[in-house]
Amino acid sequence: MRIVFIGLATLIATSAAGLAPASAAPRPWCIEPSIFSGGDPICNFYTYEQCRSTAGVGGWCIENPKIEWARRAQQNQRRPDRRREGRY
């Protein structure tokens, strides 16, 4: 019974070690692959310099689309609806 318990505890600990916390912020820089290689952006970089040194000739660096869309959504929430101003 002890071996089963130790095995189960080890399995739970190793599976939980690979999970990122829910509050982990996305990294701000991505490599956009070239047109010919295709694929999704690779967003593993904290700085533009990290991205550029990894991208080399095979792609270019862009701002993380998730961060960009979140910023736009916040700006749209703060902006008043100008179409309704001054109307009665």
N, C-alpha and C positions, 0 to 999 in steps of 0.2 A: 504494500500500500504506500509505503514511504517513497518508493521509486516512482510510482505513478504521480504522486503529489509533486515531487521534485521535477519530473518531466513536464508536467502541466505548468508549473511555475516558470520554468525555463522557456517554454513555448510562448507564454504570455509576455514575458519580459523581452524576448527577442522580437516579437511581432510589434510590440509597442515602441521599441527603440527606433524603428524606421518611420514613425509617424511624425509629421510636422505639427506644431501647435496651430490651432485654428486662427490665432491672431497674427500668424507670421505674415509680414508684409511682402508683397511681390517685389521682385528686384526690378529696378527702374530701366535697365538697358537690355535690348534684345538684338540678336543677329538676324537680319532678314536674309534668307538664302537667295542666291541668284535665281534668275528666271529659269535657267536651264536645270538647276538641281532641284528646285521646287521644295515644298514642305512648309511646315509652320515655323514661325519665329522661335528662336531658342533664347529664352529669357533667364539667363543665369548670371547676370553681371551687375555689380553694384556701382561701377564707375564706367564712364565712357571710354577711358583709357584701357580698362580690362577688355571691353568689348572690341575695340579696334585692334588690340594686339592678337586677339583670338580670331577675328573675322578674316584678316589677311586679304587675299584676293577673292575668296569665294563668297563674299557677301558684304553687307554694309550694316551699320548700327542704326537702330531706331529706338525711340522711346517706347517703353512697354505699353501696348495698346490698352491693357486693363487699367493702368494708372491714368492714361490720357482720357479714357472715357469716363472714369470716375470723377476726374477734375472737371470735365465739361458738364457732367450732371450736377455737380455742386454749384457751378457758375450759373446754370440755368435756373436752379432753385432760388438763388439770391436775387436774380434779375426780376424786377417787377414787369408785369405784362403791360407794355407801352400802348398796345392797341386800345385798352380800356380806359386809359387816363383821359380825363377831361370830358368824358361822356356822362350823360345823366340818364 
